[in-house]
Amino acid sequence: AVFSMHLLSETYDSVWRRGLSASDHCQVDTKKAECGSPADTDMITKLVEATHGFEKLNREIFSFRKETLTGMLNAAKSFSDWATEAHDGSSSSSGHESDKRAMQTLRDVANTAGIWVALHCLLSECKIAGYSDAKYRRHILCMAHNCARPLMWALAQQSRYPIPFLDPRKASHEVDKL
């Protein structure tokens, strides 16, 4: 399942701050689904009704969504607790602003990691293709340095506040080794 950081942040807020359950976000009524053409809707409706029915389809989708969302929310909670502790120096800060800042940090680290990986892949592909323009390489490394601030902050916290799910053997503080 794919979740945008925005959707994950909103869902996290409603589950951890407002007390809703993950199940509240997983409900589905497949009988209400529509296709681009009425003929397709009719065909799919008949197929579903002829096999397991909409109730079973709803249960399967609900189970899949709940399992996926629960795992993502637990991971987000671990990151949020880490970011709150790293920012505030204690895990007892539970104010909304602290949680919001923690989720923003998670978002920034995830976005930066995506850019970082893309730049690494770009350099790797240049190397494979035999493209070795020094000016272009410096430009990519400069972009990596500029986008890496949230990652560098996160890695700097690693000794005092271990980052959840991070394998420290894979972390590198040296951008130029890309």
TORPA-4810 file (N, C-alpha, C, O; in nm, 3 decimals):
<nodes>
NODE_1_0.085_-0.118_0.000_0.000_0.000_0.000_0.089_0.124_0.000_0.198_0.124_0.057_A
NODE_2_0.043_0.226_-0.063_0.119_0.350_-0.073_0.046_0.459_0.004_-0.076_0.475_-0.010_V
NODE_3_0.120_0.532_0.084_0.065_0.644_0.159_0.155_0.764_0.134_0.277_0.752_0.139_F
NODE_4_0.096_0.878_0.107_0.176_1.000_0.099_0.213_1.039_0.242_0.146_0.998_0.337_S
NODE_5_0.319_1.117_0.256_0.357_1.164_0.389_0.244_1.248_0.448_0.222_1.245_0.570_M
NODE_6_0.173_1.323_0.364_0.062_1.405_0.413_-0.049_1.317_0.471_-0.098_1.343_0.581_H
NODE_7_-0.087_1.213_0.397_-0.193_1.123_0.446_-0.147_1.050_0.571_-0.224_1.036_0.666_L
NODE_8_-0.022_1.004_0.573_0.029_0.936_0.692_0.028_1.030_0.812_-0.010_0.990_0.922_L
NODE_9_0.068_1.154_0.791_0.069_1.253_0.899_-0.072_1.279_0.951_-0.093_1.285_1.073_S
NODE_10_-0.168_1.296_0.862_-0.307_1.320_0.904_-0.363_1.199_0.979_-0.431_1.214_1.080_E
NODE_11_-0.336_1.079_0.927_-0.385_0.957_0.991_-0.320_0.939_1.127_-0.386_0.904_1.225_T
NODE_12_-0.189_0.963_1.132_-0.115_0.955_1.259_-0.178_1.048_1.362_-0.201_1.009_1.476_Y
NODE_13_-0.205_1.171_1.320_-0.263_1.270_1.409_-0.399_1.222_1.461_-0.427_1.235_1.580_D
NODE_14_-0.483_1.169_1.375_-0.616_1.127_1.419_-0.611_1.004_1.508_-0.695_0.988_1.596_S
NODE_15_-0.511_0.916_1.486_-0.501_0.795_1.568_-0.435_0.826_1.702_-0.487_0.789_1.808_V
NODE_16_-0.318_0.892_1.698_-0.241_0.911_1.822_-0.285_1.033_1.902_-0.269_1.036_2.024_W
NODE_17_-0.339_1.136_1.835_-0.375_1.258_1.907_-0.525_1.264_1.939_-0.564_1.313_2.045_R
NODE_18_-0.609_1.214_1.847_-0.754_1.227_1.867_-0.819_1.096_1.909_-0.939_1.092_1.934_R
NODE_19_-0.741_0.990_1.918_-0.791_0.865_1.971_-0.874_0.778_1.879_-0.937_0.683_1.924_G
NODE_20_-0.877_0.810_1.749_-0.946_0.721_1.656_-0.864_0.594_1.640_-0.746_0.592_1.672_L
NODE_21_-0.926_0.489_1.591_-0.850_0.365_1.569_-0.807_0.358_1.423_-0.864_0.424_1.336_S
NODE_22_-0.705_0.277_1.399_-0.660_0.256_1.261_-0.775_0.199_1.178_-0.786_0.227_1.059_A
NODE_23_-0.860_0.120_1.242_-0.975_0.060_1.172_-1.067_0.166_1.112_-1.128_0.145_1.008_S
NODE_24_-1.076_0.281_1.180_-1.163_0.389_1.130_-1.119_0.437_0.992_-1.199_0.491_0.916_D
NODE_25_-0.992_0.419_0.961_-0.937_0.466_0.834_-0.933_0.356_0.727_-0.890_0.380_0.615_H
NODE_26_-0.977_0.238_0.762_-0.962_0.123_0.672_-1.093_0.073_0.612_-1.092_-0.018_0.529_C
NODE_27_-1.204_0.132_0.652_-1.334_0.087_0.604_-1.346_0.107_0.453_-1.291_0.201_0.396_Q
NODE_28_-1.418_0.018_0.390_-1.440_0.026_0.246_-1.577_-0.032_0.214_-1.623_-0.125_0.281_V
NODE_29_-1.641_0.021_0.113_-1.766_-0.035_0.062_-1.750_-0.048_-0.089_-1.781_0.044_-0.165_D
NODE_30_-1.700_-0.164_-0.131_-1.668_-0.184_-0.272_-1.792_-0.183_-0.362_-1.781_-0.160_-0.482_T
NODE_31_-1.908_-0.206_-0.305_-2.030_-0.204_-0.386_-2.056_-0.064_-0.443_-2.124_-0.050_-0.545_K
NODE_32_-2.003_0.038_-0.377_-2.022_0.176_-0.423_-1.920_0.218_-0.529_-1.931_0.326_-0.587_K
NODE_33_-1.822_0.134_-0.555_-1.718_0.169_-0.653_-1.777_0.177_-0.793_-1.868_0.103_-0.829_A
NODE_34_-1.723_0.268_-0.871_-1.770_0.285_-1.009_-1.650_0.284_-1.102_-1.539_0.320_-1.063_E
NODE_35_-1.673_0.243_-1.222_-1.571_0.242_-1.326_-1.595_0.360_-1.420_-1.694_0.433_-1.408_C
NODE_36_-1.504_0.376_-1.513_-1.519_0.483_-1.612_-1.639_0.462_-1.703_-1.698_0.558_-1.752_G
NODE_37_-1.673_0.337_-1.724_-1.789_0.310_-1.810_-1.891_0.226_-1.732_-1.854_0.137_-1.657_S
NODE_38_-2.019_0.254_-1.751_-2.123_0.176_-1.684_-2.117_0.027_-1.719_-2.150_-0.058_-1.636_P
NODE_39_-2.074_-0.003_-1.840_-2.064_-0.145_-1.881_-1.960_-0.217_-1.797_-1.981_-0.332_-1.757_A
NODE_40_-1.846_-0.151_-1.770_-1.742_-0.212_-1.687_-1.791_-0.230_-1.544_-1.766_-0.333_-1.481_D
NODE_41_-1.861_-0.130_-1.491_-1.917_-0.140_-1.356_-2.011_-0.259_-1.347_-2.005_-0.336_-1.252_T
NODE_42_-2.097_-0.273_-1.444_-2.193_-0.384_-1.447_-2.122_-0.519_-1.456_-2.157_-0.613_-1.385_D
NODE_43_-2.020_-0.528_-1.543_-1.947_-0.653_-1.560_-1.876_-0.693_-1.430_-1.885_-0.808_-1.388_M
NODE_44_-1.808_-0.598_-1.366_-1.734_-0.628_-1.243_-1.831_-0.661_-1.131_-1.805_-0.753_-1.053_I
NODE_45_-1.941_-0.589_-1.121_-2.040_-0.618_-1.018_-2.091_-0.762_-1.032_-2.101_-0.834_-0.932_T
NODE_46_-2.122_-0.804_-1.152_-2.170_-0.941_-1.174_-2.063_-1.044_-1.139_-2.094_-1.148_-1.081_K
NODE_47_-1.937_-1.017_-1.174_-1.827_-1.110_-1.141_-1.808_-1.122_-0.991_-1.792_-1.233_-0.939_L
NODE_48_-1.810_-1.010_-0.920_-1.792_-1.015_-0.774_-1.909_-1.089_-0.709_-1.888_-1.173_-0.622_V
NODE_49_-2.030_-1.058_-0.751_-2.147_-1.125_-0.694_-2.149_-1.274_-0.727_-2.198_-1.353_-0.647_E
NODE_50_-2.096_-1.313_-0.843_-2.095_-1.454_-0.882_-1.986_-1.533_-0.810_-1.992_-1.656_-0.805_A
NODE_51_-1.887_-1.465_-0.754_-1.779_-1.537_-0.684_-1.796_-1.522_-0.534_-1.880_-1.590_-0.475_T
NODE_52_-1.719_-1.437_-0.471_-1.719_-1.428_-0.325_-1.811_-1.322_-0.268_-1.840_-1.323_-0.149_H
NODE_53_-1.857_-1.231_-0.349_-1.946_-1.125_-0.301_-1.871_-1.005_-0.247_-1.751_-1.010_-0.218_G
NODE_54_-1.945_-0.895_-0.234_-1.885_-0.769_-0.192_-1.843_-0.772_-0.045_-1.743_-0.709_-0.009_F
NODE_55_-1.916_-0.842_0.040_-1.882_-0.846_0.182_-1.744_-0.909_0.204_-1.663_-0.857_0.280_E
NODE_56_-1.718_-1.020_0.136_-1.586_-1.085_0.148_-1.478_-0.994_0.091_-1.370_-0.982_0.149_K
NODE_57_-1.505_-0.930_-0.022_-1.409_-0.838_-0.082_-1.380_-0.722_0.015_-1.265_-0.683_0.033_L
NODE_58_-1.484_-0.669_0.076_-1.467_-0.562_0.175_-1.381_-0.607_0.292_-1.293_-0.533_0.337_N
NODE_59_-1.407_-0.729_0.342_-1.328_-0.781_0.456_-1.181_-0.798_0.418_-1.093_-0.763_0.496_R
NODE_60_-1.155_-0.850_0.299_-1.017_-0.870_0.255_-0.943_-0.736_0.241_-0.829_-0.723_0.286_E
NODE_61_-1.008_-0.640_0.180_-0.945_-0.508_0.163_-0.926_-0.441_0.299_-0.821_-0.381_0.325_I
NODE_62_-1.025_-0.452_0.387_-1.014_-0.397_0.522_-0.895_-0.457_0.595_-0.815_-0.385_0.655_F
NODE_63_-0.882_-0.591_0.590_-0.771_-0.658_0.659_-0.636_-0.613_0.604_-0.544_-0.586_0.680_S
NODE_64_-0.625_-0.605_0.472_-0.502_-0.560_0.410_-0.469_-0.416_0.452_-0.355_-0.387_0.490_F
NODE_65_-0.567_-0.328_0.444_-0.545_-0.189_0.481_-0.505_-0.176_0.628_-0.412_-0.103_0.662_R
NODE_66_-0.576_-0.248_0.715_-0.549_-0.238_0.858_-0.408_-0.288_0.890_-0.335_-0.224_0.966_K
NODE_67_-0.371_-0.400_0.834_-0.237_-0.455_0.859_-0.129_-0.358_0.810_-0.032_-0.332_0.881_E
NODE_68_-0.148_-0.305_0.690_-0.050_-0.214_0.633_-0.045_-0.084_0.712_0.063_-0.036_0.747_T
NODE_69_-0.161_-0.027_0.740_-0.166_0.100_0.810_-0.114_0.087_0.952_-0.043_0.176_1.000_L
NODE_70_-0.146_-0.020_1.020_-0.097_-0.040_1.157_0.055_-0.043_1.159_0.118_0.020_1.245_T
NODE_71_0.115_-0.115_1.066_0.261_-0.119_1.059_0.320_0.019_1.032_0.419_0.058_1.094_G
NODE_72_0.260_0.093_0.939_0.310_0.227_0.907_0.291_0.323_1.024_0.380_0.404_1.051_M
NODE_73_0.179_0.315_1.094_0.156_0.403_1.208_0.252_0.372_1.322_0.300_0.463_1.389_L
NODE_74_0.280_0.243_1.345_0.376_0.207_1.449_0.516_0.258_1.415_0.587_0.307_1.502_N
NODE_75_0.555_0.247_1.287_0.684_0.300_1.244_0.686_0.452_1.259_0.785_0.509_1.306_A
NODE_76_0.578_0.518_1.218_0.571_0.663_1.231_0.577_0.705_1.378_0.640_0.805_1.411_A
NODE_77_0.513_0.628_1.465_0.517_0.658_1.609_0.659_0.646_1.661_0.703_0.729_1.741_K
NODE_78_0.732_0.544_1.617_0.872_0.528_1.659_0.955_0.647_1.614_1.035_0.701_1.691_S
NODE_79_0.936_0.689_1.488_1.009_0.804_1.437_0.968_0.933_1.509_1.052_1.016_1.540_F
NODE_80_0.839_0.948_1.534_0.791_1.068_1.602_0.848_1.075_1.743_0.893_1.182_1.786_S
NODE_81_0.847_0.964_1.815_0.904_0.962_1.950_1.053_0.997_1.944_1.103_1.073_2.026_D
NODE_82_1.122_0.939_1.845_1.266_0.968_1.829_1.288_1.117_1.801_1.371_1.180_1.866_W
NODE_83_1.215_1.172_1.705_1.235_1.311_1.667_1.199_1.405_1.782_1.267_1.505_1.803_A
NODE_84_1.092_1.373_1.855_1.054_1.456_1.969_1.164_1.453_2.074_1.202_1.558_2.126_T
NODE_85_1.214_1.336_2.105_1.320_1.324_2.204_1.448_1.394_2.158_1.513_1.463_2.236_E
NODE_86_1.483_1.377_2.031_1.603_1.440_1.978_1.590_1.592_1.976_1.688_1.662_2.002_A
NODE_87_1.472_1.645_1.946_1.450_1.790_1.945_1.439_1.846_2.086_1.500_1.949_2.118_H
NODE_88_1.363_1.779_2.170_1.329_1.834_2.301_1.414_1.780_2.416_1.411_1.834_2.526_D
NODE_89_1.488_1.672_2.391_1.572_1.615_2.495_1.501_1.519_2.587_1.562_1.469_2.682_G
NODE_90_1.374_1.493_2.562_1.301_1.396_2.644_1.185_1.342_2.565_1.133_1.408_2.475_S
NODE_91_1.145_1.222_2.600_1.031_1.163_2.530_0.900_1.199_2.599_0.793_1.155_2.556_S
NODE_92_0.906_1.279_2.705_0.784_1.314_2.776_0.709_1.431_2.713_0.596_1.460_2.753_S
NODE_93_0.770_1.498_2.615_0.699_1.609_2.547_0.588_1.551_2.463_0.614_1.481_2.365_S
NODE_94_0.466_1.579_2.498_0.356_1.523_2.421_0.264_1.630_2.365_0.153_1.600_2.320_S
NODE_95_0.309_1.754_2.367_0.226_1.861_2.314_0.209_1.849_2.164_0.291_1.788_2.095_G
NODE_96_0.101_1.908_2.115_0.069_1.901_1.973_0.181_1.960_1.888_0.216_1.904_1.784_H
NODE_97_0.239_2.074_1.930_0.346_2.137_1.852_0.468_2.047_1.843_0.532_2.039_1.739_E
NODE_98_0.499_1.979_1.952_0.613_1.889_1.952_0.589_1.771_1.858_0.678_1.731_1.783_S
NODE_99_0.467_1.716_1.862_0.432_1.606_1.772_0.436_1.653_1.627_0.484_1.583_1.538_D
NODE_100_0.384_1.774_1.604_0.383_1.829_1.469_0.526_1.847_1.417_0.555_1.812_1.302_K
NODE_101_0.613_1.901_1.500_0.753_1.918_1.460_0.820_1.782_1.434_0.899_1.768_1.341_R
NODE_102_0.786_1.684_1.516_0.843_1.550_1.497_0.799_1.491_1.364_0.879_1.430_1.293_A
NODE_103_0.671_1.508_1.330_0.623_1.456_1.201_0.682_1.533_1.084_0.708_1.476_0.979_M
NODE_104_0.704_1.662_1.102_0.770_1.741_0.997_0.913_1.692_0.977_0.962_1.685_0.864_Q
NODE_105_0.980_1.660_1.086_1.117_1.606_1.076_1.115_1.474_1.003_1.199_1.450_0.916_T
NODE_106_1.020_1.387_1.037_1.008_1.259_0.968_0.986_1.281_0.819_1.050_1.217_0.735_L
NODE_107_0.895_1.372_0.786_0.868_1.403_0.645_0.993_1.454_0.575_1.026_1.410_0.465_R
NODE_108_1.064_1.546_0.639_1.184_1.603_0.578_1.292_1.498_0.559_1.359_1.495_0.456_D
NODE_109_1.309_1.411_0.659_1.411_1.306_0.647_1.373_1.209_0.536_1.459_1.168_0.458_V
NODE_110_1.245_1.170_0.529_1.202_1.077_0.423_1.216_1.141_0.285_1.265_1.076_0.193_A
NODE_111_1.175_1.267_0.269_1.190_1.335_0.140_1.336_1.348_0.102_1.374_1.323_-0.013_N
NODE_112_1.419_1.386_0.198_1.561_1.402_0.170_1.625_1.269_0.134_1.709_1.263_0.043_T
NODE_113_1.586_1.164_0.202_1.641_1.032_0.170_1.607_0.993_0.027_1.690_0.935_-0.043_A
NODE_114_1.485_1.025_-0.017_1.447_0.996_-0.156_1.531_1.072_-0.256_1.576_1.016_-0.356_G
NODE_115_1.554_1.199_-0.229_1.639_1.280_-0.317_1.781_1.228_-0.315_1.847_1.217_-0.419_I
NODE_116_1.829_1.195_-0.196_1.965_1.143_-0.179_1.985_1.016_-0.263_2.084_1.002_-0.334_W
NODE_117_1.890_0.925_-0.253_1.899_0.800_-0.329_1.896_0.829_-0.479_1.971_0.767_-0.555_V
NODE_118_1.811_0.921_-0.522_1.804_0.956_-0.664_1.937_1.013_-0.713_1.983_0.978_-0.822_A
NODE_119_1.998_1.101_-0.635_2.127_1.158_-0.675_2.237_1.051_-0.678_2.322_1.051_-0.766_L
NODE_120_2.233_0.961_-0.582_2.329_0.850_-0.580_2.313_0.764_-0.706_2.412_0.725_-0.769_H
NODE_121_2.187_0.734_-0.740_2.161_0.655_-0.861_2.208_0.728_-0.986_2.263_0.667_-1.078_C
NODE_122_2.186_0.858_-0.990_2.230_0.937_-1.104_2.381_0.929_-1.120_2.431_0.910_-1.231_L
NODE_123_2.454_0.945_-1.011_2.601_0.933_-1.018_2.643_0.792_-1.060_2.736_0.774_-1.139_L
NODE_124_2.574_0.692_-1.007_2.607_0.553_-1.044_2.583_0.528_-1.192_2.664_0.463_-1.258_S
NODE_125_2.471_0.579_-1.244_2.441_0.561_-1.386_2.541_0.637_-1.474_2.578_0.588_-1.581_E
NODE_126_2.583_0.754_-1.430_2.686_0.829_-1.505_2.814_0.747_-1.512_2.878_0.741_-1.617_C
NODE_127_2.850_0.686_-1.402_2.972_0.604_-1.397_2.960_0.484_-1.491_3.053_0.454_-1.565_K
NODE_128_2.846_0.417_-1.487_2.823_0.301_-1.574_2.829_0.341_-1.721_2.882_0.268_-1.804_I
NODE_129_2.774_0.459_-1.751_2.771_0.506_-1.891_2.905_0.566_-1.935_2.921_0.603_-2.051_A
NODE_130_2.999_0.575_-1.842_3.128_0.633_-1.877_3.126_0.785_-1.887_3.217_0.844_-1.945_G
NODE_131_3.023_0.847_-1.833_3.011_0.993_-1.836_3.085_1.050_-1.716_3.048_1.021_-1.602_Y
NODE_132_3.188_1.129_-1.739_3.271_1.175_-1.628_3.299_1.325_-1.633_3.413_1.367_-1.618_S
NODE_133_3.197_1.403_-1.653_3.212_1.548_-1.654_3.229_1.597_-1.509_3.136_1.584_-1.429_D
NODE_134_3.345_1.650_-1.476_3.376_1.692_-1.340_3.282_1.802_-1.292_3.243_1.802_-1.175_A
NODE_135_3.246_1.895_-1.379_3.156_2.004_-1.341_3.017_1.950_-1.306_2.955_1.994_-1.209_K
NODE_136_2.968_1.854_-1.384_2.838_1.792_-1.360_2.841_1.716_-1.227_2.747_1.724_-1.148_Y
NODE_137_2.949_1.641_-1.202_2.963_1.566_-1.077_2.963_1.662_-0.958_2.895_1.635_-0.859_R
NODE_138_3.037_1.773_-0.966_3.039_1.872_-0.857_2.900_1.930_-0.835_2.859_1.953_-0.721_R
NODE_139_2.826_1.953_-0.944_2.690_2.005_-0.933_2.601_1.906_-0.858_2.525_1.946_-0.769_H
NODE_140_2.610_1.780_-0.892_2.529_1.677_-0.823_2.570_1.668_-0.677_2.483_1.661_-0.590_I
NODE_141_2.699_1.669_-0.647_2.745_1.662_-0.509_2.702_1.785_-0.429_2.670_1.775_-0.311_L
NODE_142_2.702_1.902_-0.494_2.655_2.024_-0.429_2.507_2.011_-0.395_2.465_2.048_-0.286_C
NODE_143_2.429_1.957_-0.489_2.286_1.935_-0.462_2.268_1.837_-0.346_2.180_1.856_-0.262_M
NODE_144_2.352_1.734_-0.341_2.344_1.637_-0.233_2.376_1.703_-0.099_2.306_1.680_0.000_A
NODE_145_2.482_1.784_-0.096_2.516_1.856_0.028_2.401_1.945_0.072_2.366_1.948_0.190_H
NODE_146_2.341_2.018_-0.021_2.234_2.112_0.012_2.107_2.042_0.061_2.040_2.091_0.151_N
NODE_147_2.075_1.928_0.002_1.951_1.861_0.042_1.970_1.775_0.166_1.872_1.729_0.225_C
NODE_148_2.094_1.751_0.206_2.122_1.654_0.312_2.109_1.709_0.453_2.131_1.635_0.549_A
NODE_149_2.076_1.835_0.469_2.071_1.892_0.604_1.982_1.813_0.700_2.026_1.784_0.811_R
NODE_150_1.859_1.776_0.662_1.779_1.696_0.756_1.843_1.561_0.788_1.834_1.512_0.901_P
NODE_151_1.908_1.500_0.690_1.974_1.372_0.717_2.094_1.391_0.807_2.118_1.310_0.897_L
NODE_152_2.171_1.496_0.784_2.288_1.521_0.869_2.246_1.548_1.012_2.309_1.501_1.107_M
NODE_153_2.137_1.626_1.029_2.087_1.650_1.163_2.048_1.518_1.228_2.083_1.491_1.343_W
NODE_154_1.976_1.434_1.153_1.931_1.305_1.206_2.050_1.217_1.242_2.051_1.155_1.348_A
NODE_155_2.148_1.210_1.153_2.265_1.126_1.181_2.346_1.179_1.299_2.405_1.101_1.373_L
NODE_156_2.348_1.311_1.316_2.419_1.369_1.430_2.354_1.330_1.562_2.422_1.326_1.665_A
NODE_157_2.226_1.300_1.561_2.154_1.261_1.682_2.175_1.113_1.715_2.143_1.068_1.826_Q
NODE_158_2.227_1.038_1.620_2.235_0.892_1.630_2.303_0.845_1.759_2.257_0.748_1.819_Q
NODE_159_2.410_0.910_1.803_2.482_0.861_1.920_2.399_0.877_2.048_2.401_0.789_2.134_S
NODE_160_2.327_0.989_2.062_2.245_1.010_2.181_2.105_0.954_2.168_2.048_0.905_2.265_R
NODE_161_2.049_0.961_2.046_1.912_0.918_2.022_1.910_0.828_1.899_1.892_0.876_1.788_Y
NODE_162_1.930_0.697_1.917_1.936_0.607_1.800_1.812_0.618_1.712_1.699_0.615_1.761_P
NODE_163_1.834_0.631_1.583_1.725_0.644_1.487_1.658_0.508_1.468_1.726_0.409_1.443_I
NODE_164_1.525_0.503_1.481_1.457_0.375_1.463_1.482_0.317_1.324_1.479_0.390_1.225_P
NODE_165_1.505_0.190_1.317_1.518_0.113_1.193_1.644_0.145_1.113_1.661_0.091_1.004_F
NODE_166_1.732_0.232_1.163_1.853_0.266_1.089_1.962_0.164_1.120_1.992_0.137_1.236_L
NODE_167_2.020_0.109_1.016_2.135_0.021_1.032_2.259_0.110_1.028_2.298_0.154_0.920_D
NODE_168_2.322_0.137_1.143_2.433_0.231_1.146_2.551_0.188_1.058_2.633_0.271_1.020_P
NODE_169_2.559_0.060_1.025_2.668_0.014_0.938_2.653_0.068_0.796_2.750_0.073_0.721_R
NODE_170_2.530_0.109_0.759_2.505_0.160_0.624_2.509_0.312_0.617_2.501_0.369_0.508_K
NODE_171_2.520_0.378_0.731_2.520_0.525_0.733_2.659_0.576_0.699_2.760_0.520_0.743_A
NODE_172_2.663_0.679_0.621_2.790_0.744_0.586_2.774_0.894_0.605_2.674_0.952_0.561_S
NODE_173_2.871_0.955_0.668_2.869_1.099_0.687_2.949_1.169_0.577_2.963_1.291_0.579_H
NODE_174_2.999_1.093_0.482_3.085_1.150_0.380_3.015_1.148_0.245_3.010_1.045_0.179_E
NODE_175_2.962_1.262_0.206_2.888_1.275_0.081_2.979_1.245_-0.038_2.934_1.185_-0.135_V
NODE_176_3.105_1.287_-0.032_3.195_1.274_-0.145_3.227_1.131_-0.183_3.285_1.107_-0.289_D
NODE_177_3.191_1.035_-0.099_3.216_0.895_-0.133_3.110_0.838_-0.227_3.118_0.722_-0.266_K
NODE_178_3.012_0.918_-0.263_2.907_0.872_-0.355_2.966_0.828_-0.486_2.893_0.786_-0.576_L
</nodes>
